[in-house]
């Protein structure tokens, strides 16, 4: 089906929102996007989101009422199951389960990468870089010939990791080079994701400037 009554409640910098936006774009689903200020959350948003977090997907029902989904992977799974187009998971149950396991692995990978990017002193940056590179090494072993996680088909694992890798195309190239050195498969995967139209269109046009300003405001070494 194609639902033209979807609203994605968002924040311009949130990587979890980007997962949902990429999935919507891959499925070719029209949707409205509304950004909220998470530092001053409006009451209408808090009434919709039990966690007070984005993304939230609002779905207009045939009776005119709205249904609400929260949590990025719940939203992505729903869209994959209900919208037209190829599934973003393999058909084989074992392969599908492995993909979901690597999506779960992304949680700590994103945490380590985020903490490295926001480190304000060299010892913390070094420790978080080491932790992040350890996760990337595990991905390096798992990846095949590419260009995407499972070969030629763009899938949900790709949608999940693309927002994380996007950061490293924005910061100082010398910093990124040190992170991805000796990881040719991950580096090629990162480049393929950056070139994907759905990944490019999942963020606002001035996203790079917004993210650099965010790092500077937080005193992050990666902003230098």
N, C-alpha and C positions, 0 to 999 in steps of 0.2 A: 504494500500500500504506500501511498504518498500522502503524508499529513502536512498540510500547509498551515497548521495552527500550533506550531511549536515555538516556544520562547525559551532561549537559553539565557539564564541570569548569570552574570559573569563579572570578572574583574580583569582589567587589561593585562596584568602580569601573571595571573594564576596559571601554572602549568597543568593543573587538573582540568580546568576549563578547556584548555587547548585539546585535551584528549577527546572531549565531547564534540568540540567544534570540528576537529579533523574527521571524526566518524560521520558527523552530519554532512560534511563536504564530500567525503568519499561516497556516501550514499546518494548524493545529489538531492538532499532534502532542503526545501526552502525553510528558513527559520528567522525569527527576529532575535536580536541580541541586545540585552539591556545590561549595562555595567552598573555596579553598585560600589559605593565607597565603603570599604571594609573597616576603615578607621572610624566611621560614623554610620553604622548600619541603620538603614531606615526601618521603621516599625513594620511596614508591609513585607519587607524581606525577612525579618525575624519571624513573622507569622508563617512564612512559607518554609523556611529552612530550619529543621529541628536542631541542626548542629551550628547554625550561624555561619556556615561556610558556603562557598561556591565550588562547583557549579550546582545550579538547580535547573531542572527542566520542567517547564509548565506546558501541559498538553490540554488544549481545548477539546472537550468531549462533545459528542453529537447532541447531548441535552443542554449544551451551553455551559456546563460546569467545567472547572479546571481540575485536572489531576496533576499532582506534583511528584517528581522524583528527585532524590538527592543522592550524593556520592557518585563520583565520576565513573567508576567501572559499572555500577548499576545502570547508569544512564547509557553508557556505551553498549552494554549487553542488551538492553531493551531495544535500542536503535538497530543493532545488528539483527535481532530476531524479528523486528516488525517492519523494517523498511526494505524497499526493493533493492536489487543489486546483489552481487556475489557476497557470500558470507566472508567476514573478516577473520574467520577461524578455519583451520583444516577440517575436512569431513571425517577423517579418521579419529576415533575417540581418544586413542593414546596420544597422537600428535596434538590434538586439541587440548588435552590435559597438560601436556608439556608446555604449550604456549601459555596457558593460564599460570603455570608455575613460574615461568620467566616474567610474566606480568607481576606476580607477587614479589619476585626478586627485585623488580624496579623500585619498590618502596624504599628499601634501604639504600639502593644505588642513588636514587634521587636525593635522599637525605644526606649522604656523604658528599655528593656533588654540590648540593646547596650550601652545606657547611663550609666546604672548601672555598666556594665563591664568596662567602660572606666573612671569611676569616679576617681579623683585624691585626693579627700579629703573625710573625714568621713561624714560630713553633706550631701554632694551631694550623696554619696553612699547610705546613709540611705533613703533619699527622693526617689531616683530612684528605690531602692529595694521595697519600699512600693508601688510605682506606678506599678511596674512590677508584684508584687504579687497580686495586685488588679485585673490585667488582668488574671493572672493564676487562681484566685478564680472563675472568670466568666467561664473560660474553664472547671474547675473542675465540676461545676454545669451542664454543657452541656454534658460532656462525659458520655458514658455508660459503659458496661462491657468490652469493648475493644476487642482485644488489640489495635485497631486503632480508629481513630476518630469516624467512623461510624460502628464499630464492627469488623468483620473478614476481610473486604475488605480494602486494602490499597488504598487511594484515593488522590485527589489533595490537600485536606486540610492537609493531612499527609506530602506530599511533601513540602508544604509551611512552616510548623512549624519545620520540622526536622533540618534544618540548624541552627535555633535559639537554639534549645535544645542541639545541638552538642557542643556549647560553654561550657556548664555547665558540660560536661564530661571531659573537658580539664583543667579547672581551679582548684584551691585548693578545694578538696572535702568538706572541712568544710564550705567554702563559698557557694557552691552549696546546701549543706544540709540545710543551713539556709533559702535559697530561696524557696526550695520545701517542707519544713517541713509542715505537716498537709494537704498535697495535694496528697493523695494516687493515685487517678485516673490519674492526670497529671504525676505523677512520673512513674506509670506503662506505660503510653503512651510514655513518653520519653524513657524508657528502650526498649520498642518494636521498636520504630523508630531507635534507635541506633543499634539494631541487624539486621535491614533490609539490605540485600546486596546492593540494589540500593543507600541507604543512605551512606553506608560505601564507596562505589566505586565512589561517586560523588565528592570526593576531592582527592587531591594529597596525596601520602603516608606519606609525612612529614608535613601534614597539622597542626597537634597538635603543633609541634615545631614552625612552622611559626606563629601560632596564639599567642602562649606564648611570642615569641619574639616581636610581634606586640604590645602586652599589655605592656611589659617591656619598649619598646621604647617610649611609650606614658605615662609612669609613672603611670599606672593604679594600684589602690590598689588590684584589683582582681588578679594581677600577682604575688602577694607576696605569 
